């Protein structure tokens, strides 16, 4: 995989800025695609991609922000961590959800002793 994600970009960063940054450090990148706050670059091969990540990620400031670089992962392959997102809602919400949900209540039965 030779496509890299570049994150934490200032909105004023241009493709030319990224090209110049890489040229100054003798890094080889190809096409650049920028979005608001992040972008993607193509590297010619795996070794070039590794060099870009090791040289730039968390180590270089561009327009006042330290950039992050990593391999680009297609949306379908990303993992979702529901526990992390669920914890953000707070324990009070979680306890209410589990004690008041009619769906869950249908599966929870009081124990019977015979």
ZAROVEX-35525 format. One line per field, with one value per atom (N, C-alpha, C, CB): z, y, x; residue in three letters; atom name. Coordinates in steps of 0.1 Angstrom, whole numbers, plus 2048, in hexadecimal, padded with zeros to 3 digits. Each point is the difference from the previous one (the first is absolute). Glycine has a CB too. Example, Ala and Ser with C-alpha at 12.3 -4.5 7.8 and 13.67 -1.06 7.14 Angstrom:
ZAROVEX-35525
z: 84E,800,800,80C,7ED,800,808,7EA
y: 7C7,80C,80C,7F4,817,80B,80B,7FA
x: 884,7F7,809,7ED,80F,809,7F8,80C
resn: ala,ala,ala,ala,ser,ser,ser,ser
name: N,CA,C,CB,N,CA,C,CB
END
This chain:
ZAROVEX-35525
z: 800,800,800,80C,7EA,7FF,801,7F2,812,802,80F,7EC,816,80E,804,7FF,80D,806,807,803,7FB,807,808,7EF,81E,808,808,802,805,808,7F7,814,7E0,7F8,802,7EF,810,801,7F3,80F,7F2,7F4,7F5,80F,7F5,7F6,7F9,80E,7F5,7FA,7F1,816,7E1,7F2,7FC,7FB,7F9,7FB,7FE,7F5,806,7FE,80D,7ED,81F,80D,803,808,7F6,803,7F7,807,7EC,7F6,805,7ED,816,805,80C,7F5,815,80C,7FE,80C,7EB,7FD,7F8,800,7F7,7F8,809,7EC,81E,809,808,802,800,808,7F7,813,7E0,7F6,800,801,801,800,7F3,819,7E2,7F3,802,7F5,806,800,7F2,819,7E4,7F4,801,7F8,803,800,80F,7EA,817,80D,7FF,806,804,800,80E,7EF,811,80D,803,7FD,80F,805,80B,7FA,80D,80B,80C,7F7,80D,80B,7FF,80C,7E8,7FD,7F1,815,7E8,7F2,7FD,7FD,7F7,7FC,7F6,804,7FD,7F6,7FB,80B,7E9,7FA,801,7F1,812,800,7F5,819,7E1,7F5,804,7F5,818,804,80F,7EC,81A,80E,808,7FB,800,807,801,7F8,7FE,800,80A,7E8,819,809,80F,7EF,813,80E,803,7FE,7F9,803,803,7F1,807,803,80E,7E7,81C,80E,80B,7F6,809,80A,801,7FC,7F9,800,804,7EE,80F,802,80C,7E8,81A,80A,80E,7F2,813,80D,802,808,7EE,801,7F9,802,7F5,7F8,802,7EF,812,801,7F2,819,7E3,7F4,802,7F3,80B,802,80F,7E7,822,80E,806,7FC,7FD,805,7FD,7FD,80D,7FE,7F8,816,7DF,7F7,805,7ED,80F,803,7F2,817,7E8,7F3,803,7F5,804,801,7F3,81A,7E6,7F4,7FF,801,7F3,7FE,801,7F2,815,802,7FA,815,7E1,7FB,80B,7EA,814,80A,804,7F7,7FF,802,809,7EA,817,808,80E,7EB,818,80D,80A,7F6,816,80B,808,800,804,809,80E,7ED,81C,80E,808,7FF,801,806,80F,7EE,818,80F,803,802,7F6,802,7FE,7F8,7FD,7FE,80A,7E8,81D,80A,80D,7F5,80F,80C,800,803,7F1,800,804,7ED,812,804,80F,7EB,81D,80E,806,7FE,80E,807,803,809,7FA,804,7F4,810,7E4,7F4,7FE,7F6,80B,7FE,80A,7F8,814,80A,7FD,811,7EB,7FD,7F3,80A,7ED,7F3,804,7F3,815,803,809,7FC,80C,80A,7FB,812,7E4,7FB,7F2,80F,7EA,7F3,7FF,7FA,7FF,7FF,7F9,801,7F6,7F8,80A,7EA,81D,80A,80A,7FC,809,80B,7FB,809,7EA,7FB,802,7F0,810,801,80E,7E9,820,80D,809,7FD,809,808,80E,7EC,81D,80E,802,808,800,803,808,800,7FD,807,808,7EF,81D,808,803,80B,7F1,802,80A,7E9
y: 7F4,80C,80C,7F4,815,80B,80E,7F2,80D,80D,803,7FB,812,804,80B,7FB,804,80A,80A,7EF,81E,80B,808,801,7FE,807,80C,7EA,81D,80B,80C,7F1,810,80B,80D,7EF,81C,80D,802,809,7FE,802,808,800,807,808,7F8,814,7DF,7F8,7FD,7F6,80B,7FD,7F4,818,7E2,7F5,804,7F7,815,805,800,80E,7F5,800,7F2,813,7E3,7F2,7FC,7FB,808,7FD,806,7FE,80E,807,7FA,815,7E8,7FA,7F3,80A,7EE,7F3,802,7F5,814,803,804,807,802,804,7F5,815,7E0,7F5,7F4,807,7FC,7F6,7F3,808,7FB,7F6,800,801,7F3,7FF,7FD,7F8,812,7FE,803,806,7F5,802,80A,7E9,812,808,804,7F5,817,805,803,809,7F2,804,806,7EE,81E,807,802,80B,7F3,803,80A,7E9,81A,80A,7F9,80D,7F6,7FA,7F3,80B,7EF,7F4,7FF,7F5,801,7FD,7F3,818,7E4,7F4,802,7F4,804,801,7F1,815,7EA,7F4,7FF,7FF,7F6,7FE,7F5,806,7FC,7F6,7F2,813,7EB,7F2,7FF,7FB,7F9,7FE,807,7EA,815,806,810,7ED,819,80E,804,801,7F6,803,7FF,7F6,800,7FE,80C,7E7,81E,80B,80D,7F6,80C,80C,7FF,802,7F2,7FF,802,7EF,80A,802,80E,7E8,81F,80D,80B,7F8,807,80B,7FE,804,7F0,7FE,804,7ED,81D,805,808,7ED,815,806,80E,7E9,81A,80C,809,7F3,81A,809,807,804,7FD,807,80A,7EB,821,80B,800,7FF,7FE,801,7F3,818,7DD,7F4,7F4,809,7EF,7F4,7F5,805,7F7,7F7,7F2,810,7E8,7F1,7F9,803,7F3,7F9,7F1,812,7E7,7F2,7FA,802,7F1,7F9,804,7ED,815,802,7F3,815,7EB,7F4,802,7F9,800,801,7FF,7F7,811,800,7F2,816,7E1,7F3,7F8,801,802,7F8,806,7F9,813,806,7F8,817,7E9,7F9,80B,7EC,811,808,7FB,807,801,7FC,805,800,7F8,805,802,7F4,804,802,80D,7E8,81D,80D,80B,7F7,808,809,800,7FE,7F6,7FE,806,7EB,814,805,80F,7ED,819,80F,805,800,7F7,804,801,7F6,804,800,7F4,819,7E4,7F4,801,7FC,811,801,7FD,812,7F2,7FD,7F1,816,7E3,7F2,7F8,803,801,7F9,801,803,80A,802,7F8,816,7E9,7F8,7F2,810,7EA,7F2,7FD,7FE,80B,7FD,804,803,805,805,7FC,813,7E6,7FC,7F4,807,7FB,7F6,7F3,812,7F0,7F5,7F7,80D,7FA,7F8,7FA,80F,7F8,7FB,7F3,817,7E8,7F4,7F3,80F,7F3,7F5,7FD,805,804,7FF,7FB,812,7E2,7FB,7FF,7F3,80E,7FF,7F1,814,7E9,7F2,7F9,806,7EE,7F8,7F5,805,7F9,7F6,7F5,811,7E3,7F5,7F6,803
x: 809,7F7,809,7ED,811,809,7F9,80E,7E5,7F9,800,7F1,813,801,7F5,819,7E3,7F7,809,7ED,810,807,7F5,813,7EE,7F6,805,7F5,802,803,806,803,7F8,804,7F9,806,801,7F9,7F8,813,7E2,7F8,807,7EC,81F,808,80A,7FC,806,80B,7FB,807,803,7FD,808,7FC,801,807,80F,7EB,817,80E,808,7F8,801,806,805,7F2,806,804,80B,7E8,817,80B,80D,7EF,811,80C,805,7F8,800,804,807,7ED,80E,806,80D,7E9,817,80D,80B,7F2,80B,80A,806,7F4,805,805,803,7F2,80F,803,7F7,818,7DB,7F6,7F9,7FD,800,7F9,7F1,816,7E2,7F2,7FA,7FF,7F6,7F9,7F5,807,7ED,7F4,7FC,7F9,801,7FC,7F1,817,7E1,7F1,7FE,7F9,802,7FE,7F1,816,7E6,7F2,802,7F7,7FF,801,805,7ED,820,806,808,7EE,811,807,803,7F6,812,802,806,804,7FE,806,80B,7EA,821,80A,803,80A,7FB,804,80F,7EC,819,80F,803,802,80A,803,802,80A,7FA,802,7FF,80F,7F2,7FF,80B,7F5,817,80B,7FF,80E,7ED,7FD,7F5,807,7EF,7F5,805,7F0,818,806,809,7FF,809,808,7F8,812,7E3,7F8,7FA,7FA,800,7FA,80A,7F0,81C,80A,806,805,7FC,806,7F6,80F,7E4,7F7,7F6,802,7F9,7F6,803,7F8,801,802,80D,7F3,815,80D,801,809,7ED,802,7F3,80E,7F5,7F5,7FF,804,7EF,7FD,7F4,808,7FB,7F6,7FB,7F9,810,7FD,7FA,7FC,803,7FA,80A,7E9,819,808,7F8,80D,7F8,7F8,802,802,7F4,800,7FF,7F5,813,801,7FF,80E,7E9,7FF,7FA,7FD,803,7FA,7F1,811,7EA,7F2,7F9,805,7F0,7F8,7F2,80D,7EF,7F2,7F5,808,7EE,7F5,7FB,7F9,806,7FA,809,7F5,818,80A,802,80B,7F0,802,7F8,803,802,7F8,7FA,810,7E3,7F9,801,7F0,812,801,7F4,819,7DC,7F4,802,7F3,815,802,805,804,806,806,7F5,817,7E1,7F6,7F5,805,7F8,7F6,804,7F9,814,804,800,80F,7F2,7FF,7F2,811,7E5,7F3,7FE,7F7,812,7FF,7F9,800,804,7FB,7F2,816,7E5,7F2,7F7,806,7FE,7F8,800,806,806,801,7F7,818,7E8,7F8,7F1,812,7EA,7F2,7FC,802,807,7FD,7FE,80E,7FA,7FF,7F5,818,7E3,7F6,7F2,810,7EF,7F3,7FD,803,806,7FD,7F6,817,7DE,7F5,805,7EF,81A,806,808,800,809,808,7F7,814,7E2,7F7,7F9,7FD,800,7FA,808,7F4,819,80A,804,808,7F6,804,7F4,812,7F0,7F5,805,7F6,801,803,803,7F2,818,803,7F5,818,7E5,7F6,807,7EE,80E,806,7F5,810,7F4,7F6,805,7F9
resn: unk,unk,unk,unk,unk,unk,unk,unk,unk,unk,unk,unk,unk,unk,unk,unk,unk,unk,unk,unk,unk,unk,unk,unk,unk,unk,unk,unk,unk,unk,unk,unk,unk,unk,unk,unk,unk,unk,unk,unk,unk,unk,unk,unk,unk,unk,unk,unk,unk,unk,unk,unk,unk,unk,unk,unk,unk,unk,unk,unk,unk,unk,unk,unk,unk,unk,unk,unk,unk,unk,unk,unk,unk,unk,unk,unk,unk,unk,unk,unk,unk,unk,unk,unk,unk,unk,unk,unk,unk,unk,unk,unk,unk,unk,unk,unk,unk,unk,unk,unk,unk,unk,unk,unk,unk,unk,unk,unk,unk,unk,unk,unk,unk,unk,unk,unk,unk,unk,unk,unk,unk,unk,unk,unk,unk,unk,unk,unk,unk,unk,unk,unk,unk,unk,unk,unk,unk,unk,unk,unk,unk,unk,unk,unk,unk,unk,unk,unk,unk,unk,unk,unk,unk,unk,unk,unk,unk,unk,unk,unk,unk,unk,unk,unk,unk,unk,unk,unk,unk,unk,unk,unk,unk,unk,unk,unk,unk,unk,unk,unk,unk,unk,unk,unk,unk,unk,unk,unk,unk,unk,unk,unk,unk,unk,unk,unk,unk,unk,unk,unk,unk,unk,unk,unk,unk,unk,unk,unk,unk,unk,unk,unk,unk,unk,unk,unk,unk,unk,unk,unk,unk,unk,unk,unk,unk,unk,unk,unk,unk,unk,unk,unk,unk,unk,unk,unk,unk,unk,unk,unk,unk,unk,unk,unk,unk,unk,unk,unk,unk,unk,unk,unk,unk,unk,unk,unk,unk,unk,unk,unk,unk,unk,unk,unk,unk,unk,unk,unk,unk,unk,unk,unk,unk,unk,unk,unk,unk,unk,unk,unk,unk,unk,unk,unk,unk,unk,unk,unk,unk,unk,unk,unk,unk,unk,unk,unk,unk,unk,unk,unk,unk,unk,unk,unk,unk,unk,unk,unk,unk,unk,unk,unk,unk,unk,unk,unk,unk,unk,unk,unk,unk,unk,unk,unk,unk,unk,unk,unk,unk,unk,unk,unk,unk,unk,unk,unk,unk,unk,unk,unk,unk,unk,unk,unk,unk,unk,unk,unk,unk,unk,unk,unk,unk,unk,unk,unk,unk,unk,unk,unk,unk,unk,unk,unk,unk,unk,unk,unk,unk,unk,unk,unk,unk,unk,unk,unk,unk,unk,unk,unk,unk,unk,unk,unk,unk,unk,unk,unk,unk,unk,unk,unk,unk,unk,unk,unk,unk,unk,unk,unk,unk,unk,unk,unk,unk,unk,unk,unk,unk,unk,unk,unk,unk,unk,unk,unk,unk,unk,unk,unk,unk,unk,unk,unk,unk,unk,unk,unk,unk,unk,unk,unk,unk,unk,unk,unk,unk,unk,unk,unk,unk,unk,unk,unk,unk,unk,unk,unk,unk,unk,unk,unk,unk,unk,unk,unk
name: N,CA,C,CB,N,CA,C,CB,N,CA,C,CB,N,CA,C,CB,N,CA,C,CB,N,CA,C,CB,N,CA,C,CB,N,CA,C,CB,N,CA,C,CB,N,CA,C,CB,N,CA,C,CB,N,CA,C,CB,N,CA,C,CB,N,CA,C,CB,N,CA,C,CB,N,CA,C,CB,N,CA,C,CB,N,CA,C,CB,N,CA,C,CB,N,CA,C,CB,N,CA,C,CB,N,CA,C,CB,N,CA,C,CB,N,CA,C,CB,N,CA,C,CB,N,CA,C,CB,N,CA,C,CB,N,CA,C,CB,N,CA,C,CB,N,CA,C,CB,N,CA,C,CB,N,CA,C,CB,N,CA,C,CB,N,CA,C,CB,N,CA,C,CB,N,CA,C,CB,N,CA,C,CB,N,CA,C,CB,N,CA,C,CB,N,CA,C,CB,N,CA,C,CB,N,CA,C,CB,N,CA,C,CB,N,CA,C,CB,N,CA,C,CB,N,CA,C,CB,N,CA,C,CB,N,CA,C,CB,N,CA,C,CB,N,CA,C,CB,N,CA,C,CB,N,CA,C,CB,N,CA,C,CB,N,CA,C,CB,N,CA,C,CB,N,CA,C,CB,N,CA,C,CB,N,CA,C,CB,N,CA,C,CB,N,CA,C,CB,N,CA,C,CB,N,CA,C,CB,N,CA,C,CB,N,CA,C,CB,N,CA,C,CB,N,CA,C,CB,N,CA,C,CB,N,CA,C,CB,N,CA,C,CB,N,CA,C,CB,N,CA,C,CB,N,CA,C,CB,N,CA,C,CB,N,CA,C,CB,N,CA,C,CB,N,CA,C,CB,N,CA,C,CB,N,CA,C,CB,N,CA,C,CB,N,CA,C,CB,N,CA,C,CB,N,CA,C,CB,N,CA,C,CB,N,CA,C,CB,N,CA,C,CB,N,CA,C,CB,N,CA,C,CB,N,CA,C,CB,N,CA,C,CB,N,CA,C,CB,N,CA,C,CB,N,CA,C,CB,N,CA,C,CB,N,CA,C,CB,N,CA,C,CB,N,CA,C,CB,N,CA,C,CB,N,CA,C,CB,N,CA,C,CB,N,CA,C,CB,N,CA,C,CB,N,CA,C,CB,N,CA,C,CB,N,CA,C,CB,N,CA,C,CB,N,CA,C,CB,N,CA,C,CB,N,CA,C,CB,N,CA,C,CB,N,CA,C,CB,N,CA,C,CB,N,CA,C,CB,N,CA,C,CB,N,CA,C,CB
END
